Amino acid sequence: MYDPSTETTIKGKVEKVSQVTGRIGWNGTHLVLQTDGQTYDVHVGPSDYLSKIGLKFSAGDQIEVTGSKVKLGGADTIIAREIKENGKDFTLRDAQGVPKWSGRGRRSY
């Protein structure tokens, strides 16, 4: 689902953090991010992976997200590749969209 040709960078405030159970039973972290005049659903990654790298979110956090902008279920969605939070950079995917948590050459989430 990650399409490098639709990559964009947005800044905004986290409105909501939610855990969503994926197709194969793992929990993924999603954010509702409010930017200037637009709301995005941000698909971040598996919750256990985010915990492992020390990335956590709370409502009110100001973050910058770089990722692929797609429509999922009619909603503007960003599949995150990189997140900047509190002066730290977290790279979640490579430039082609392959997740850091997946095996070599596999695309997931």
ROVEXVO-382839 format. One record per residue: residue number from 1; residue in one letter; chain; x negated, y negated, z negated of N, C-alpha, C, O in turn. Coordinates in nm, 3 decimals. Last residue first. Example, Ala and Ser with C-alpha at 12.3 -4.5 7.8 and 13.67 -1.06 7.14 Angstrom:
BEGIN
<kolba resi="2" resn="s" chain="A" n_east="-1.285" n_north="0.225" n_up="-0.708" ca_east="-1.367" ca_north="0.106" ca_up="-0.714" c_east="-1.290" c_north="-0.003" c_up="-0.787" o_east="-1.341" o_north="-0.114" o_up="-0.804"/>
<kolba resi="1" resn="a" chain="A" n_east="-1.319" n_north="0.569" n_up="-0.780" ca_east="-1.230" ca_north="0.450" ca_up="-0.780" c_east="-1.320" c_north="0.330" c_up="-0.780" o_east="-1.424" o_north="0.332" o_up="-0.846"/>
***
This chain:
BEGIN
<kolba resi="109" resn="y" chain="A" n_east="-0.183" n_north="0.450" n_up="-0.658" ca_east="-0.112" ca_north="0.339" ca_up="-0.721" c_east="-0.100" c_north="0.224" c_up="-0.627" o_east="-0.043" o_north="0.121" o_up="-0.662"/>
<kolba resi="108" resn="s" chain="A" n_east="-0.474" n_north="0.545" n_up="-0.466" ca_east="-0.359" ca_north="0.574" ca_up="-0.550" c_east="-0.306" c_north="0.444" c_up="-0.610" o_east="-0.376" o_north="0.343" o_up="-0.613"/>
<kolba resi="107" resn="r" chain="A" n_east="-0.693" n_north="0.693" n_up="-0.252" ca_east="-0.612" ca_north="0.573" ca_up="-0.275" c_east="-0.495" c_north="0.615" c_up="-0.359" o_east="-0.424" o_north="0.710" o_up="-0.326"/>
<kolba resi="106" resn="r" chain="A" n_east="-1.024" n_north="0.822" n_up="-0.265" ca_east="-0.878" ca_north="0.840" ca_up="-0.284" c_east="-0.812" c_north="0.706" c_up="-0.305" o_east="-0.869" o_north="0.617" o_up="-0.367"/>
<kolba resi="105" resn="g" chain="A" n_east="-1.295" n_north="0.779" n_up="-0.257" ca_east="-1.222" ca_north="0.781" ca_up="-0.132" c_east="-1.071" c_north="0.800" c_up="-0.145" o_east="-0.999" o_north="0.795" o_up="-0.045"/>
<kolba resi="104" resn="r" chain="A" n_east="-1.346" n_north="0.930" n_up="-0.565" ca_east="-1.413" ca_north="0.876" ca_up="-0.447" c_east="-1.325" c_north="0.893" c_up="-0.322" o_east="-1.287" o_north="1.004" o_up="-0.285"/>
<kolba resi="103" resn="g" chain="A" n_east="-1.058" n_north="0.882" n_up="-0.775" ca_east="-1.176" ca_north="0.955" ca_up="-0.729" c_east="-1.229" c_north="0.895" c_up="-0.601" o_east="-1.160" o_north="0.817" o_up="-0.535"/>
<kolba resi="102" resn="s" chain="A" n_east="-0.962" n_north="0.572" n_up="-0.938" ca_east="-0.936" ca_north="0.692" ca_up="-0.857" c_east="-1.068" c_north="0.759" c_up="-0.820" o_east="-1.175" o_north="0.700" o_up="-0.832"/>
<kolba resi="101" resn="w" chain="A" n_east="-1.019" n_north="0.338" n_up="-1.067" ca_east="-0.984" ca_north="0.452" ca_up="-1.151" c_east="-0.963" c_north="0.580" c_up="-1.070" o_east="-0.947" o_north="0.687" o_up="-1.129"/>
<kolba resi="100" resn="k" chain="A" n_east="-1.056" n_north="0.144" n_up="-0.876" ca_east="-1.173" ca_north="0.187" ca_up="-0.952" c_east="-1.146" c_north="0.313" c_up="-1.033" o_east="-1.238" o_north="0.387" o_up="-1.065"/>
<kolba resi="99" resn="p" chain="A" n_east="-0.873" n_north="0.186" n_up="-0.569" ca_east="-0.879" ca_north="0.161" ca_up="-0.713" c_east="-1.005" c_north="0.217" c_up="-0.778" o_east="-1.055" o_north="0.323" o_up="-0.740"/>
<kolba resi="98" resn="v" chain="A" n_east="-0.929" n_north="0.027" n_up="-0.268" ca_east="-0.944" ca_north="0.156" ca_up="-0.337" c_east="-0.961" c_north="0.129" c_up="-0.486" o_east="-1.053" o_north="0.058" o_up="-0.526"/>
<kolba resi="97" resn="g" chain="A" n_east="-0.921" n_north="-0.208" n_up="-0.123" ca_east="-0.805" ca_north="-0.173" ca_up="-0.205" c_east="-0.813" c_north="-0.040" c_up="-0.276" o_east="-0.716" o_north="0.003" o_up="-0.338"/>
<kolba resi="96" resn="q" chain="A" n_east="-1.142" n_north="-0.300" n_up="0.000" ca_east="-1.045" ca_north="-0.228" ca_up="0.085" c_east="-0.922" c_north="-0.184" c_up="0.008" o_east="-0.828" o_north="-0.129" o_up="0.066"/>
<kolba resi="95" resn="a" chain="A" n_east="-1.293" n_north="-0.406" n_up="-0.207" ca_east="-1.240" ca_north="-0.497" ca_up="-0.105" c_east="-1.137" c_north="-0.432" c_up="-0.012" o_east="-1.055" o_north="-0.501" o_up="0.047"/>
<kolba resi="94" resn="d" chain="A" n_east="-1.179" n_north="-0.212" n_up="-0.494" ca_east="-1.282" ca_north="-0.266" ca_up="-0.406" c_east="-1.215" c_north="-0.350" c_up="-0.298" o_east="-1.092" o_north="-0.364" o_up="-0.298"/>
<kolba resi="93" resn="r" chain="A" n_east="-1.008" n_north="-0.304" n_up="-0.800" ca_east="-1.015" ca_north="-0.235" ca_up="-0.671" c_east="-1.132" c_north="-0.291" c_up="-0.591" o_east="-1.178" o_north="-0.402" o_up="-0.616"/>
<kolba resi="92" resn="l" chain="A" n_east="-1.052" n_north="-0.450" n_up="-1.030" ca_east="-0.971" ca_north="-0.329" ca_up="-1.039" c_east="-0.978" c_north="-0.244" c_up="-0.913" o_east="-0.956" o_north="-0.123" o_up="-0.920"/>
<kolba resi="91" resn="t" chain="A" n_east="-1.261" n_north="-0.648" n_up="-1.211" ca_east="-1.240" ca_north="-0.596" ca_up="-1.077" c_east="-1.172" c_north="-0.461" c_up="-1.088" o_east="-1.225" o_north="-0.368" o_up="-1.148"/>
<kolba resi="90" resn="f" chain="A" n_east="-1.229" n_north="-0.916" n_up="-1.413" ca_east="-1.204" ca_north="-0.772" ca_up="-1.413" c_east="-1.174" c_north="-0.730" c_up="-1.270" o_east="-1.074" o_north="-0.772" o_up="-1.212"/>
<kolba resi="89" resn="d" chain="A" n_east="-1.402" n_north="-1.172" n_up="-1.573" ca_east="-1.357" ca_north="-1.119" ca_up="-1.445" c_east="-1.343" c_north="-0.968" c_up="-1.456" o_east="-1.435" o_north="-0.900" o_up="-1.501"/>
<kolba resi="88" resn="k" chain="A" n_east="-1.329" n_north="-1.412" n_up="-1.828" ca_east="-1.381" ca_north="-1.280" ca_up="-1.788" c_east="-1.320" c_north="-1.238" c_up="-1.656" o_east="-1.203" o_north="-1.264" o_up="-1.628"/>
<kolba resi="87" resn="g" chain="A" n_east="-1.204" n_north="-1.642" n_up="-1.915" ca_east="-1.343" ca_north="-1.650" ca_up="-1.873" c_east="-1.406" c_north="-1.518" c_up="-1.833" o_east="-1.526" o_north="-1.513" o_up="-1.808"/>
<kolba resi="86" resn="n" chain="A" n_east="-0.938" n_north="-1.550" n_up="-1.961" ca_east="-1.023" ca_north="-1.597" ca_up="-2.071" c_east="-1.171" c_north="-1.596" c_up="-2.035" o_east="-1.254" o_north="-1.553" o_up="-2.115"/>
<kolba resi="85" resn="e" chain="A" n_east="-0.934" n_north="-1.365" n_up="-1.667" ca_east="-0.861" ca_north="-1.397" ca_up="-1.790" c_east="-0.962" c_north="-1.437" c_up="-1.897" o_east="-1.059" o_north="-1.366" o_up="-1.921"/>
<kolba resi="84" resn="k" chain="A" n_east="-0.884" n_north="-1.268" n_up="-1.344" ca_east="-0.968" ca_north="-1.351" ca_up="-1.429" c_east="-0.883" c_north="-1.394" c_up="-1.547" o_east="-0.775" o_north="-1.452" o_up="-1.531"/>
<kolba resi="83" resn="i" chain="A" n_east="-0.871" n_north="-0.972" n_up="-1.159" ca_east="-0.802" ca_north="-1.061" ca_up="-1.251" c_east="-0.905" c_north="-1.137" c_up="-1.333" o_east="-1.001" o_north="-1.078" o_up="-1.384"/>
<kolba resi="82" resn="e" chain="A" n_east="-0.840" n_north="-0.814" n_up="-0.844" ca_east="-0.926" ca_north="-0.879" ca_up="-0.943" c_east="-0.841" c_north="-0.971" c_up="-1.029" o_east="-0.751" o_north="-1.039" o_up="-0.980"/>
<kolba resi="81" resn="r" chain="A" n_east="-0.630" n_north="-0.683" n_up="-0.726" ca_east="-0.765" ca_north="-0.633" ca_up="-0.700" c_east="-0.861" c_north="-0.688" c_up="-0.804" o_east="-0.953" o_north="-0.619" o_up="-0.848"/>
<kolba resi="80" resn="a" chain="A" n_east="-0.283" n_north="-0.609" n_up="-0.765" ca_east="-0.404" ca_north="-0.677" ca_up="-0.812" c_east="-0.532" c_north="-0.605" c_up="-0.772" o_east="-0.543" o_north="-0.483" o_up="-0.783"/>
<kolba resi="79" resn="i" chain="A" n_east="-0.041" n_north="-0.669" n_up="-0.556" ca_east="-0.114" ca_north="-0.552" ca_up="-0.603" c_east="-0.253" c_north="-0.604" c_up="-0.636" o_east="-0.331" o_north="-0.638" o_up="-0.547"/>
<kolba resi="78" resn="i" chain="A" n_east="0.234" n_north="-0.868" n_up="-0.602" ca_east="0.090" ca_north="-0.872" ca_up="-0.583" c_east="0.032" c_north="-0.743" c_up="-0.639" o_east="0.053" o_north="-0.711" o_up="-0.756"/>
<kolba resi="77" resn="t" chain="A" n_east="0.548" n_north="-0.927" n_up="-0.451" ca_east="0.465" ca_north="-0.845" ca_up="-0.538" c_east="0.319" c_north="-0.864" c_up="-0.501" o_east="0.284" o_north="-0.875" o_up="-0.383"/>
<kolba resi="76" resn="d" chain="A" n_east="0.868" n_north="-1.041" n_up="-0.426" ca_east="0.730" ca_north="-1.077" ca_up="-0.397" c_east="0.640" c_north="-1.009" c_up="-0.500" o_east="0.655" o_north="-1.029" o_up="-0.620"/>
<kolba resi="75" resn="a" chain="A" n_east="1.119" n_north="-0.789" n_up="-0.370" ca_east="1.052" ca_north="-0.885" ca_up="-0.458" c_east="0.911" c_north="-0.915" c_up="-0.408" o_east="0.842" o_north="-0.828" o_up="-0.355"/>
<kolba resi="74" resn="g" chain="A" n_east="1.229" n_north="-0.586" n_up="-0.220" ca_east="1.275" ca_north="-0.722" ca_up="-0.195" c_east="1.207" c_north="-0.828" c_up="-0.279" o_east="1.234" o_north="-0.947" o_up="-0.261"/>
<kolba resi="73" resn="g" chain="A" n_east="1.086" n_north="-0.361" n_up="-0.289" ca_east="1.222" ca_north="-0.374" ca_up="-0.338" c_east="1.277" c_north="-0.514" c_up="-0.322" o_east="1.361" o_north="-0.557" o_up="-0.401"/>
<kolba resi="72" resn="l" chain="A" n_east="0.810" n_north="-0.547" n_up="-0.230" ca_east="0.852" ca_north="-0.418" ca_up="-0.282" c_east="0.990" c_north="-0.435" c_up="-0.341" o_east="1.010" o_north="-0.515" o_up="-0.432"/>
<kolba resi="71" resn="k" chain="A" n_east="0.598" n_north="-0.707" n_up="-0.014" ca_east="0.737" ca_north="-0.706" ca_up="-0.061" c_east="0.766" c_north="-0.563" c_up="-0.106" o_east="0.750" o_north="-0.469" o_up="-0.029"/>
<kolba resi="70" resn="v" chain="A" n_east="0.268" n_north="-0.827" n_up="-0.106" ca_east="0.359" ca_north="-0.741" ca_up="-0.032" c_east="0.501" c_north="-0.761" c_up="-0.085" o_east="0.521" o_north="-0.824" o_up="-0.189"/>
<kolba resi="69" resn="k" chain="A" n_east="-0.055" n_north="-0.934" n_up="-0.121" ca_east="0.082" ca_north="-0.981" ca_up="-0.136" c_east="0.172" c_north="-0.898" c_up="-0.045" o_east="0.155" o_north="-0.898" o_up="0.077"/>
<kolba resi="68" resn="s" chain="A" n_east="-0.329" n_north="-0.811" n_up="-0.293" ca_east="-0.251" ca_north="-0.798" ca_up="-0.171" c_east="-0.105" c_north="-0.837" c_up="-0.199" o_east="-0.041" o_north="-0.782" o_up="-0.288"/>
<kolba resi="67" resn="g" chain="A" n_east="-0.516" n_north="-1.045" n_up="-0.499" ca_east="-0.464" ca_north="-0.915" ca_up="-0.459" c_east="-0.382" c_north="-0.924" c_up="-0.332" o_east="-0.369" o_north="-1.030" o_up="-0.271"/>
<kolba resi="66" resn="t" chain="A" n_east="-0.620" n_north="-1.206" n_up="-0.784" ca_east="-0.647" ca_north="-1.190" ca_up="-0.642" c_east="-0.598" c_north="-1.052" c_up="-0.605" o_east="-0.632" o_north="-0.953" o_up="-0.670"/>
<kolba resi="65" resn="v" chain="A" n_east="-0.507" n_north="-1.415" n_up="-1.039" ca_east="-0.498" ca_north="-1.282" ca_up="-0.978" c_east="-0.531" c_north="-1.292" c_up="-0.830" o_east="-0.477" o_north="-1.376" o_up="-0.759"/>
<kolba resi="64" resn="e" chain="A" n_east="-0.567" n_north="-1.568" n_up="-1.343" ca_east="-0.581" ca_north="-1.581" ca_up="-1.199" c_east="-0.587" c_north="-1.440" c_up="-1.142" o_east="-0.662" o_north="-1.356" o_up="-1.190"/>
<kolba resi="63" resn="i" chain="A" n_east="-0.366" n_north="-1.666" n_up="-1.630" ca_east="-0.458" ca_north="-1.579" ca_up="-1.557" c_east="-0.464" c_north="-1.620" c_up="-1.410" o_east="-0.379" o_north="-1.693" o_up="-1.360"/>
<kolba resi="62" resn="q" chain="A" n_east="-0.268" n_north="-1.736" n_up="-1.950" ca_east="-0.294" ca_north="-1.799" ca_up="-1.821" c_east="-0.399" c_north="-1.714" c_up="-1.750" o_east="-0.508" o_north="-1.692" o_up="-1.803"/>
<kolba resi="61" resn="d" chain="A" n_east="-0.021" n_north="-1.583" n_up="-2.156" ca_east="-0.159" ca_north="-1.585" ca_up="-2.104" c_east="-0.164" c_north="-1.657" c_up="-1.970" o_east="-0.075" o_north="-1.640" o_up="-1.887"/>
<kolba resi="60" resn="g" chain="A" n_east="0.250" n_north="-1.558" n_up="-2.208" ca_east="0.187" ca_north="-1.688" ca_up="-2.230" c_east="0.043" c_north="-1.697" c_up="-2.181" o_east="-0.010" o_north="-1.808" o_up="-2.167"/>
<kolba resi="59" resn="a" chain="A" n_east="0.247" n_north="-1.228" n_up="-2.322" ca_east="0.326" ca_north="-1.336" ca_up="-2.265" c_east="0.260" c_north="-1.468" c_up="-2.304" o_east="0.220" o_north="-1.488" o_up="-2.419"/>
<kolba resi="58" resn="s" chain="A" n_east="-0.068" n_north="-1.064" n_up="-2.283" ca_east="0.044" ca_north="-1.106" ca_up="-2.368" c_east="0.119" c_north="-1.216" c_up="-2.294" o_east="0.061" o_north="-1.289" o_up="-2.213"/>
<kolba resi="57" resn="f" chain="A" n_east="-0.283" n_north="-0.791" n_up="-2.192" ca_east="-0.208" ca_north="-0.912" ca_up="-2.163" c_east="-0.102" c_north="-0.936" c_up="-2.267" o_east="-0.052" o_north="-0.844" o_up="-2.330"/>
<kolba resi="56" resn="k" chain="A" n_east="-0.613" n_north="-0.658" n_up="-2.159" ca_east="-0.478" ca_north="-0.654" ca_up="-2.213" c_east="-0.414" c_north="-0.790" c_up="-2.194" o_east="-0.483" o_north="-0.891" o_up="-2.181"/>
<kolba resi="55" resn="l" chain="A" n_east="-0.890" n_north="-0.471" n_up="-2.091" ca_east="-0.801" ca_north="-0.571" ca_up="-2.031" c_east="-0.660" c_north="-0.554" c_up="-2.088" o_east="-0.596" o_north="-0.450" o_up="-2.070"/>
<kolba resi="54" resn="g" chain="A" n_east="-1.088" n_north="-0.285" n_up="-2.149" ca_east="-1.065" ca_north="-0.396" ca_up="-2.240" c_east="-0.976" c_north="-0.506" c_up="-2.185" o_east="-0.986" o_north="-0.621" o_up="-2.228"/>
<kolba resi="53" resn="i" chain="A" n_east="-1.117" n_north="-0.056" n_up="-2.009" ca_east="-1.204" ca_north="-0.166" ca_up="-1.969" c_east="-1.180" c_north="-0.293" c_up="-2.052" o_east="-1.243" o_north="-0.396" o_up="-2.028"/>
<kolba resi="52" resn="k" chain="A" n_east="-0.925" n_north="0.105" n_up="-2.137" ca_east="-1.065" ca_north="0.149" ca_up="-2.134" c_east="-1.160" c_north="0.035" c_up="-2.099" o_east="-1.271" o_north="0.028" o_up="-2.152"/>
<kolba resi="51" resn="s" chain="A" n_east="-0.689" n_north="-0.028" n_up="-2.076" ca_east="-0.734" ca_north="-0.021" ca_up="-2.215" c_east="-0.883" c_north="0.013" c_up="-2.222" o_east="-0.957" o_north="-0.044" o_up="-2.302"/>
<kolba resi="50" resn="l" chain="A" n_east="-0.678" n_north="0.029" n_up="-1.804" ca_east="-0.691" ca_north="-0.110" ca_up="-1.848" c_east="-0.740" c_north="-0.117" c_up="-1.992" o_east="-0.821" o_north="-0.203" o_up="-2.026"/>
<kolba resi="49" resn="y" chain="A" n_east="-0.644" n_north="0.308" n_up="-1.813" ca_east="-0.764" ca_north="0.251" ca_up="-1.752" c_east="-0.786" c_north="0.108" c_up="-1.799" o_east="-0.898" o_north="0.069" o_up="-1.831"/>
<kolba resi="48" resn="d" chain="A" n_east="-0.391" n_north="0.325" n_up="-1.933" ca_east="-0.507" ca_north="0.383" ca_up="-2.002" c_east="-0.638" c_north="0.331" c_up="-1.945" o_east="-0.734" o_north="0.311" o_up="-2.019"/>
<kolba resi="47" resn="s" chain="A" n_east="-0.225" n_north="0.197" n_up="-1.740" ca_east="-0.244" ca_north="0.138" ca_up="-1.873" c_east="-0.365" c_north="0.194" c_up="-1.945" o_east="-0.436" o_north="0.119" o_up="-2.012"/>
<kolba resi="46" resn="p" chain="A" n_east="-0.316" n_north="0.155" n_up="-1.403" ca_east="-0.280" ca_north="0.247" ca_up="-1.511" c_east="-0.317" c_north="0.189" c_up="-1.648" o_east="-0.428" o_north="0.139" o_up="-1.668"/>
<kolba resi="45" resn="g" chain="A" n_east="-0.240" n_north="-0.185" n_up="-1.286" ca_east="-0.306" ca_north="-0.054" ca_up="-1.280" c_east="-0.262" c_north="0.033" c_up="-1.396" o_east="-0.180" o_north="-0.009" o_up="-1.478"/>
<kolba resi="44" resn="v" chain="A" n_east="-0.078" n_north="-0.412" n_up="-1.187" ca_east="-0.216" ca_north="-0.422" ca_up="-1.232" c_east="-0.290" c_north="-0.289" c_up="-1.219" o_east="-0.390" o_north="-0.281" o_up="-1.149"/>
<kolba resi="43" resn="h" chain="A" n_east="0.136" n_north="-0.577" n_up="-0.995" ca_east="0.102" ca_north="-0.439" ca_up="-1.028" c_east="-0.047" c_north="-0.438" c_up="-1.061" o_east="-0.131" o_north="-0.460" o_up="-0.974"/>
<kolba resi="42" resn="v" chain="A" n_east="0.338" n_north="-0.844" n_up="-1.062" ca_east="0.198" ca_north="-0.808" ca_up="-1.039" c_east="0.176" c_north="-0.665" c_up="-1.087" o_east="0.195" o_north="-0.634" o_up="-1.205"/>
<kolba resi="41" resn="d" chain="A" n_east="0.587" n_north="-1.026" n_up="-0.922" ca_east="0.565" ca_north="-0.902" ca_up="-0.995" c_east="0.422" c_north="-0.862" c_up="-0.962" o_east="0.389" o_north="-0.846" o_up="-0.844"/>
<kolba resi="40" resn="y" chain="A" n_east="0.610" n_north="-1.381" n_up="-0.943" ca_east="0.559" ca_north="-1.261" ca_up="-0.878" c_east="0.561" c_north="-1.145" c_up="-0.976" o_east="0.540" o_north="-1.162" o_up="-1.096"/>
<kolba resi="39" resn="t" chain="A" n_east="0.779" n_north="-1.682" n_up="-0.879" ca_east="0.756" ca_north="-1.573" ca_up="-0.972" c_east="0.713" c_north="-1.450" c_up="-0.893" o_east="0.772" o_north="-1.418" o_up="-0.790"/>
<kolba resi="38" resn="q" chain="A" n_east="0.713" n_north="-2.029" n_up="-0.821" ca_east="0.735" ca_north="-1.893" ca_up="-0.772" c_east="0.705" c_north="-1.793" c_up="-0.882" o_east="0.618" o_north="-1.814" o_up="-0.966"/>
<kolba resi="37" resn="g" chain="A" n_east="0.645" n_north="-2.286" n_up="-0.917" ca_east="0.763" ca_north="-2.268" ca_up="-0.835" c_east="0.792" c_north="-2.129" c_up="-0.785" o_east="0.888" o_north="-2.111" o_up="-0.710"/>
<kolba resi="36" resn="d" chain="A" n_east="0.339" n_north="-2.213" n_up="-0.988" ca_east="0.411" ca_north="-2.336" ca_up="-0.956" c_east="0.526" c_north="-2.305" c_up="-0.861" o_east="0.507" o_north="-2.298" o_up="-0.740"/>
<kolba resi="35" resn="t" chain="A" n_east="0.409" n_north="-1.889" n_up="-1.131" ca_east="0.318" ca_north="-1.989" ca_up="-1.076" c_east="0.398" c_north="-2.116" c_up="-1.053" o_east="0.514" o_north="-2.125" o_up="-1.095"/>
<kolba resi="34" resn="q" chain="A" n_east="0.443" n_north="-1.631" n_up="-1.352" ca_east="0.508" ca_north="-1.755" ca_up="-1.307" c_east="0.400" c_north="-1.850" c_up="-1.258" o_east="0.311" o_north="-1.889" o_up="-1.334"/>
<kolba resi="33" resn="l" chain="A" n_east="0.450" n_north="-1.287" n_up="-1.335" ca_east="0.363" ca_north="-1.404" ca_up="-1.338" c_east="0.435" c_north="-1.523" c_up="-1.276" o_east="0.483" o_north="-1.517" o_up="-1.163"/>
<kolba resi="32" resn="v" chain="A" n_east="0.503" n_north="-1.002" n_up="-1.498" ca_east="0.579" ca_north="-1.105" ca_up="-1.428" c_east="0.498" c_north="-1.231" c_up="-1.447" o_east="0.477" o_north="-1.278" o_up="-1.559"/>
<kolba resi="31" resn="l" chain="A" n_east="0.309" n_north="-0.705" n_up="-1.459" ca_east="0.327" ca_north="-0.838" ca_up="-1.516" c_east="0.429" c_north="-0.914" c_up="-1.434" o_east="0.440" o_north="-0.894" o_up="-1.313"/>
<kolba resi="30" resn="h" chain="A" n_east="0.257" n_north="-0.364" n_up="-1.549" ca_east="0.307" ca_north="-0.464" ca_up="-1.455" c_east="0.326" c_north="-0.595" c_up="-1.530" o_east="0.356" o_north="-0.595" o_up="-1.649"/>
<kolba resi="29" resn="t" chain="A" n_east="0.070" n_north="-0.077" n_up="-1.590" ca_east="0.101" ca_north="-0.208" ca_up="-1.644" c_east="0.142" c_north="-0.301" c_up="-1.530" o_east="0.072" o_north="-0.314" o_up="-1.430"/>
<kolba resi="28" resn="g" chain="A" n_east="0.184" n_north="0.263" n_up="-1.591" ca_east="0.117" ca_north="0.151" ca_up="-1.526" c_east="0.160" c_north="0.020" c_up="-1.590" o_east="0.273" o_north="0.007" o_up="-1.637"/>
<kolba resi="27" resn="n" chain="A" n_east="0.140" n_north="0.591" n_up="-1.702" ca_east="0.200" ca_north="0.460" ca_up="-1.728" c_east="0.116" c_north="0.351" c_up="-1.664" o_east="-0.006" o_north="0.348" o_up="-1.679"/>
<kolba resi="26" resn="w" chain="A" n_east="0.194" n_north="0.896" n_up="-1.515" ca_east="0.110" ca_north="0.801" ca_up="-1.587" c_east="0.182" c_north="0.669" c_up="-1.604" o_east="0.275" o_north="0.638" o_up="-1.529"/>
<kolba resi="25" resn="g" chain="A" n_east="0.370" n_north="1.061" n_up="-1.363" ca_east="0.375" ca_north="1.063" ca_up="-1.508" c_east="0.285" c_north="0.968" c_up="-1.582" o_east="0.297" o_north="0.957" o_up="-1.704"/>
<kolba resi="24" resn="i" chain="A" n_east="0.375" n_north="1.030" n_up="-1.093" ca_east="0.311" ca_north="1.151" ca_up="-1.145" c_east="0.293" c_north="1.148" c_up="-1.296" o_east="0.212" o_north="1.221" o_up="-1.352"/>
<kolba resi="23" resn="r" chain="A" n_east="0.509" n_north="0.787" n_up="-1.051" ca_east="0.558" ca_north="0.911" ca_up="-0.990" c_east="0.499" c_north="1.036" c_up="-1.053" o_east="0.568" o_north="1.138" o_up="-1.064"/>
<kolba resi="22" resn="g" chain="A" n_east="0.492" n_north="0.600" n_up="-1.365" ca_east="0.473" ca_north="0.626" ca_up="-1.223" c_east="0.523" c_north="0.761" c_up="-1.180" o_east="0.574" o_north="0.840" o_up="-1.260"/>
<kolba resi="21" resn="t" chain="A" n_east="0.654" n_north="0.390" n_up="-1.585" ca_east="0.609" ca_north="0.528" ca_up="-1.563" c_east="0.607" c_north="0.556" c_up="-1.414" o_east="0.708" o_north="0.540" o_up="-1.345"/>
<kolba resi="20" resn="v" chain="A" n_east="0.539" n_north="0.078" n_up="-1.686" ca_east="0.625" ca_north="0.149" ca_up="-1.593" c_east="0.569" c_north="0.289" c_up="-1.573" o_east="0.449" o_north="0.304" o_up="-1.548"/>
<kolba resi="19" resn="q" chain="A" n_east="0.541" n_north="-0.175" n_up="-1.918" ca_east="0.481" ca_north="-0.046" ca_up="-1.885" c_east="0.581" c_north="0.031" c_up="-1.800" o_east="0.697" o_north="0.047" o_up="-1.840"/>
<kolba resi="18" resn="s" chain="A" n_east="0.506" n_north="-0.532" n_up="-1.889" ca_east="0.584" ca_north="-0.409" ca_up="-1.903" c_east="0.503" c_north="-0.287" c_up="-1.863" o_east="0.408" o_north="-0.296" o_up="-1.784"/>
<kolba resi="17" resn="v" chain="A" n_east="0.515" n_north="-0.864" n_up="-1.987" ca_east="0.427" ca_north="-0.749" ca_up="-1.967" c_east="0.513" c_north="-0.625" c_up="-1.984" o_east="0.586" o_north="-0.614" o_up="-2.082"/>
<kolba resi="16" resn="k" chain="A" n_east="0.602" n_north="-1.190" n_up="-1.870" ca_east="0.642" ca_north="-1.061" ca_up="-1.927" c_east="0.539" c_north="-0.955" c_up="-1.892" o_east="0.482" o_north="-0.956" o_up="-1.783"/>
<kolba resi="15" resn="e" chain="A" n_east="0.470" n_north="-1.419" n_up="-1.791" ca_east="0.603" ca_north="-1.431" ca_up="-1.852" c_east="0.643" c_north="-1.303" c_up="-1.926" o_east="0.709" o_north="-1.308" o_up="-2.029"/>
<kolba resi="14" resn="v" chain="A" n_east="0.164" n_north="-1.559" n_up="-1.764" ca_east="0.230" ca_north="-1.431" ca_up="-1.781" c_east="0.361" c_north="-1.454" c_up="-1.856" o_east="0.363" o_north="-1.502" o_up="-1.969"/>
<kolba resi="13" resn="k" chain="A" n_east="0.116" n_north="-1.823" n_up="-1.540" ca_east="0.138" ca_north="-1.784" ca_up="-1.678" c_east="0.213" c_north="-1.651" c_up="-1.680" o_east="0.311" o_north="-1.631" o_up="-1.609"/>
<kolba resi="12" resn="g" chain="A" n_east="-0.134" n_north="-1.847" n_up="-1.276" ca_east="-0.008" ca_north="-1.871" ca_up="-1.342" c_east="-0.005" c_north="-1.821" c_up="-1.484" o_east="-0.107" o_north="-1.781" o_up="-1.541"/>
<kolba resi="11" resn="k" chain="A" n_east="-0.263" n_north="-1.840" n_up="-0.947" ca_east="-0.285" ca_north="-1.870" ca_up="-1.089" c_east="-0.149" c_north="-1.893" c_up="-1.152" o_east="-0.059" o_north="-1.951" o_up="-1.090"/>
<kolba resi="10" resn="i" chain="A" n_east="-0.364" n_north="-1.626" n_up="-0.678" ca_east="-0.265" ca_north="-1.709" ca_up="-0.745" c_east="-0.305" c_north="-1.729" c_up="-0.891" o_east="-0.373" o_north="-1.645" o_up="-0.950"/>
<kolba resi="9" resn="t" chain="A" n_east="-0.486" n_north="-1.541" n_up="-0.364" ca_east="-0.521" ca_north="-1.567" ca_up="-0.504" c_east="-0.418" c_north="-1.663" c_up="-0.562" o_east="-0.387" o_north="-1.767" o_up="-0.503"/>
<kolba resi="8" resn="t" chain="A" n_east="-0.441" n_north="-1.268" n_up="-0.131" ca_east="-0.420" ca_north="-1.406" ca_up="-0.175" c_east="-0.467" c_north="-1.419" c_up="-0.320" o_east="-0.484" o_north="-1.318" o_up="-0.389"/>
<kolba resi="7" resn="e" chain="A" n_east="-0.434" n_north="-1.050" n_up="0.149" ca_east="-0.492" ca_north="-1.089" ca_up="0.019" c_east="-0.475" c_north="-1.238" c_up="-0.007" o_east="-0.493" o_north="-1.322" o_up="0.082"/>
<kolba resi="6" resn="t" chain="A" n_east="-0.348" n_north="-0.925" n_up="0.370" ca_east="-0.249" ca_north="-1.009" ca_up="0.301" c_east="-0.302" c_north="-1.060" c_up="0.167" o_east="-0.225" o_north="-1.107" o_up="0.083"/>
<kolba resi="5" resn="s" chain="A" n_east="-0.551" n_north="-0.765" n_up="0.459" ca_east="-0.515" ca_north="-0.879" ca_up="0.543" c_east="-0.412" c_north="-0.972" c_up="0.477" o_east="-0.391" o_north="-1.084" o_up="0.523"/>
<kolba resi="4" resn="p" chain="A" n_east="-0.568" n_north="-0.548" n_up="0.282" ca_east="-0.663" ca_north="-0.660" ca_up="0.268" c_east="-0.625" c_north="-0.782" c_up="0.351" o_east="-0.665" o_north="-0.894" o_up="0.316"/>
<kolba resi="3" resn="d" chain="A" n_east="-0.312" n_north="-0.399" n_up="0.133" ca_east="-0.345" ca_north="-0.447" ca_up="0.267" c_east="-0.437" c_north="-0.567" c_up="0.254" o_east="-0.392" o_north="-0.676" o_up="0.220"/>
<kolba resi="2" resn="y" chain="A" n_east="-0.211" n_north="-0.118" n_up="-0.042" ca_east="-0.296" ca_north="-0.237" ca_up="-0.046" c_east="-0.336" c_north="-0.274" c_up="0.096" o_east="-0.386" o_north="-0.190" o_up="0.171"/>
<kolba resi="1" resn="m" chain="A" n_east="-0.080" n_north="0.119" n_up="0.000" ca_east="0.000" ca_north="0.000" ca_up="0.000" c_east="-0.085" c_north="-0.126" c_up="0.000" o_east="-0.036" o_north="-0.232" o_up="0.039"/>
***
